[in-house]
């Protein structure tokens, strides 16, 4: 799935692809087409009208539809092909328009996405509302321009920051005895920070769960997955209660004699726990019975059904069965027809999940097991045998069901052991030694509001009124499919049921024991209260804040999130939305992004295991590569990597000081700040808090800001932690994000040292940050914490190279350098321990780019402009500039030919078109690793080739000199920038040349569609002057203008440079076989007349007219002297072309009086040196007269002469 994003005020244009031309296509978008006051819109489908840029009638190849983007959010388009049924659309796609974020009074300051610096703050640690501003000021002083607050609504019994009990009220903990604060007070503070601090406040929205003590759940239990509306959870509830009671017994020490401790756990205790659970705890409760059938009950039902089916009468001393009821497909002794054969008997699960409540398809059972038994003595014995077979089958099904159940239980026990290992055993875990309610041995999956009772009583509750208040808790499933709701029953087939609906039974859920999972259904009608309640909550949050963080986004049903976000965007159209997605699949990420309109996806630097991986993440999410191609304003839409909010640490991550070292905090934060995307961090990281601030158990408040030199307890300033460093890197990130430093390059200098370059391709400036990370304690190398200071670098007196001396560059250090017009490739010259002796920028001196030599400066000043040069060139000259295949080039200049690129091969054309074809593909994909780009970086051979081949020809020499001067500038560009500048020069020149070609053609071409214009451009490739395939010379008496002339390099005489039409490239490009009469005149109207090349069309008609013989125009022209008259209809195509010329060309009838130089005054002579001349009208008359009289002639063969020229040509005899 692809991701396309747009900026407000961009235009999205749709064009018809080749497969849709000629069809009736209707296009719809759910983006509004007109902007209205107020800025709030309801999504509705709007049909886009088709437009046409061509001014020519019936030229619909450029049909397009477009709309202007002016409202943010996710949108969709669909198109219908030859139908009006909207549901039967032929194709669709998603478009996302990113919000325009502003800060300051009246939003006068734009905040680009790549300049966002966000800090997560747990709202419950801000204290009373009146103290919020002083505590939030810490974020502002550290340079953050966005603050993400955890939910500010009333929290649940656990006091977890993400377990809300009342979504519509402000948490009462923020109020004081003298003042009750509301959401309106928060909204005022949010607006104040927006206007005065230029800081945006955003908040979480929690749609997936609610606190288990939410009072509204009592009146609306249908909002949760309970044991009444989700009976498939009943076996999991029984297992949950078994484990709960067992856990309490362990806490009471009742299992110590079995090797399960009451206090501290060791590794070997885990196997004891496994053995006890599988051998002693679980077996007595026979959980497999929930999935089994009652063999006796179903056996009796089966026996009764087959017993009354027939009665037997004695007829002629034989017992004959007579049917007595209408049981379907039940006839004694009759084998099943092939089409009646069914699948093997399977258990049909009891919908109420009662023990032995399942059943089977009795009709299928009768069809399968009520079969003839030839060895039975009577009918009763046969029936007993059938019942026995059926019961045996049921027992096998029960055994299989029990086996599956116990396999699931073994997996469940493995999951339980993993939980206990993390909670109590593992060194990386929590090491709990008590059994308090929040440290229970085994996690609880269901909220049971009733008093604890024995298991029989609790199991009975599943089937009475109490069941609707026993609710499934929420959590997340590792490696689960985010598009599946793990709490729902997805299918009725046993196979899918086993795979998809057993998360709670298999104990695969990593459970949040304070929150109940919410059950929305598919539409608001499925659960009206919940949809209305969450809509009110969403709209209230949208009115208060400038953006959302979608908590637990991957587990929130997509259709629910779509609905609620649309409600929020109606309140605040430029809503900023970011989220974490744990899909591990970029396509799935894009699905969520496209449908929900997620602006930024959280990416975590903490996921990197070393500096190399961290650098890779910076490069992946941090912008486009340095030296990227300059993209055109109007360009084909290309999918891109979704925008990232790159966190050095999130509130869910463990503390980096514990996971890595304290010396890595600033280097990694600095690397993250160099990413060309939004960046984020967590409150406490900058203060170097050495542990993770727990979202549930932490009660202490954040420190507030002070301007005093020495902060008191509970206060911080720039002397605290790494706050001054954070302010510096945040200021740097903001500068890079707003000043056009959009390109990024990451260089792994050593194992621990990473350099990141951000480059501004317009101003040609770069900022380079070098960071020495320290991921593990053994990298510290006796480093000490020292005072940081900010320094300014002075320019070196040396112009060619600047060296930066690193006397000490210990772990934990980072330095940023700003450079102008320097080469971006650099290498550490040496690195040993903490001493990095020198870092040099190895590249071309920037002054070479603009401090030109006197001669070059004078040449550039005096040189004419490109358009001036092109205005004096003919289309024949432009053929040389753009096209000419290898054979044409080599024919004129022996040893010349098409340019060869390693890994690509010979270019198709020697001219600019050959490399433009390649450039268009490479540029569109920004494929800097393409062999073409690698070849350009390695040397300047191609630019020399371009200039030199044009300078060789008199008519293109000025253009060649222009290119040569431009490429002198280009050669001073650093090697790694050369592909994009080569493309800028060549593609920019190509576009101007192409426009010149079209301007020199007819009005039909100039006003035509891109398809027509490109066809006209392609026609230029076939029309060229070929030295070895010249047309017969024309009379000097033809009407002006006369053709251009060139000097014959052999004779030194002036000859006419007539354009000829190749019969096909490259095989018919030069020599004897270039010019064919039939092919020429079939193509001439389209290639020369329609394009407005009337003079060249006239020259071609007259040149072939001079070869008329036997009333025929030659097929193979052979320069006239070696013409072959082996085609009867060539003369008719020639006549047709003359007719077209008189109709299309201005004053076209004058060609009839033009002079023809006849090479064959009579039929029986060879081409005469002393030719006769006559008007074209006479030549036409002769051709028609000869045909009227009748033509019967064999092809004249000049075998001896021809073989002397081309010995491989065999003699041909044709009539």
Order of alpha helices (4+ residues) and beta strands (2+ residues): beta-beta-beta-beta-beta-beta-beta-beta-beta-beta-beta-alpha-beta-beta-beta-alpha-beta-beta-alpha-alpha-alpha-alpha-beta-beta-alpha-alpha-beta-alpha-beta-alpha-beta-alpha-beta-alpha-beta-alpha-beta-alpha-beta-beta-alpha-alpha-beta-beta-beta-alpha-beta-beta-beta-beta-beta-beta-beta-alpha-alpha-alpha-alpha-alpha-beta-beta-alpha-alpha-alpha-alpha-alpha-alpha-alpha-beta-beta-beta-beta-alpha-alpha-alpha-beta-beta-alpha-alpha
